[in-house]
Amino acid sequence: MKKISYIFCMLFLVGLMTACGKKDKQNIISEALNIDVEKGKIISEYNTHDGAHGDGTSCIVLKFNNDSILKEIKSNKKWKSFPMNETVKCLAYGEETENGTVGPYLTDEKSGDRLLPNIQRGYYLLIDRQNQNNQSKKENILDKASFNYDLGIYDMDTNTLYFCQLDT
């Protein structure tokens, strides 16, 4: 009987330690974008990261009651104010060129619809996770054979934060 109680206690402790170590989505977003999003409410989620290698697209939308996070975004030098640069526009919305259409890359896998609405005023942060291994910073993300990036976009008109990831 003591042996069974001991095994049960050990399994309980292992389960407790595993559960406590898991980060919630808002903590993951906060770490990725280097801002505190805990006061935001998740209002929408899209995720296809089910592949064997973690490939897929995800987009989490957080709504804030006011513009309190805007001050934090403005004080973070990594965030850029609109208008978006050409790369971010292409990733989020697509672009017509003389050779055809490039992007959008953040789309619903089934319908092909863009995951991001048209945003007129805001801030954005693009993090190329492939460039974290001392690769050339001058290489355009669109010229790479695969994508591994995070994109944060804050809509000032709606106090909404979009956090998207693409891994191919």
N, C-alpha and C positions, 0 to 999 in steps of 0.2 A: 504494500500500500504506500509506503514511504517513497518507493521508487517511482510509482505512478504520479504521486504528488510532485515530486522533484522534476520529473519530465514535463508535467503540465506547467509548472512555474517557469521553467526554462523556456518553453515554447511561448508562453505569454510574454516574458521579458523580451525575447527576440522580436516578437511581433510588435511590441510597444516601441522598441528602439527603431525598428524599420519604419513604422508609421510616423514617428516624430522626426525622422530625418528627411522625409519627403517634402519638397517645396511645393507650395501652391502656385497657381498660374500667375497671380499678381506678383509674387516674389521673383519668379523667373523673368517677368517683363521688367520689373524694377531693376534687376541686375543687368539685363541686356541693354536697356535704354538709359541707365544711370540716372533715373529719376524715381521718386517714390509714388507708385500708383495705387497704394493701399486704399485710398479714399474713393477710388473709382469703382463703379459697379459694372460687372461684365454683363453686357446686354446681347451679345452675339458671339458665336464661335463657329469656325469652319476649320476642319482638320482632315488632311488626307495622308498624314505621316504614318502610314501603316506598312510601308515597304520594308523589306529585309534590311536595307541599308539606311533606313530612316528618311528615305526620299519622300517628298510630298510638299504640300502647301498648307499653311495655316494662317488664319487671321482671327484675332481676338479684338473685339470692340469694347472699349470701356467708356462709360458715360460719367461725367463729373457734375456735381450739383452747381458748381460755380467755376470761375477761372483760376482757382487757387494753384493748380499745377502749372499754369502759364508762367508764373514768376520763376518757378524752378527751371522750366524749360529755357526761358530767356537767359537765365544766369549760367546755363551750361553751354560752353563754347562749341561743343560738338554739334549741337542742334543748329540748323540753318532756317532762316525765315524764307517764306515764299517770295518770289516764285521758285518753283522746283527747278533743279538743274535738268538737263536733257536726259541724263541717265535715269533719274528717279521718275520723270514723266513717262519714259518709255517702259520702265518696269511696271508702273502702276496703271497707266492708261493706254499705252501703245502710242505709236507714232507712224504717220504716213510719210514715206520717203519716195523718191523717184523710182526706186527699185521695188516698191511694195510696202507692206506693213511690217513693222517691227513691234512685237509685243501686242497687247499687254501680257505680262507673265503671271501676274497675280489674278488668276481666274478660277471660277468654279469648274472643277474637273468634268462634271456632267453637262452643264448647260453652256459652258464657255463664257459666261457673263463675268464681267470685272467684279472683283471683291470690294473695291474701293469706290465710293461715290465721288463725284466732282467736288473738290474742295477748293475754295477761292482764297481763303485767308488762313494762314497757319504756319506751322513749323514742321520740319522733317529731319530725320536722322537715318542715314543709310550705313549699315555696318556690313562690310564684306568679310565674312568669316574665313574666306580663303586667303585673304591678305594678312591674316594674323601670324602667318609663318614666314615673315620677312620677305614676302614676294614683292615685286615691283609695285609701288603705290601708283605709278602712272598708268598701269594697265587698266583699260576700260572694262568694267564688269561685264558689259554686253559682248565683249570679244572672247570671253572665256568659254571653254567647252562645257562647263557645268556651272551651276549657280548654288551658292551657299551664303545667303545673306538674311539679315534682319532689316526690316523697315518700320520705323515708327513715324506716324503722321498725326499731328494734333490739329484739329479743326477748331479755330478760334470762334467761329460763328455758332457752333453747337456744343462746345466744351466736350468734345469727343476725341478719344485717342484710339488710333488703329495701330495694332502691332501685328505685323505680318512676317512670315518666314517662308523662304523658298529653298528647298534642298533638292538638287537633281544629281 
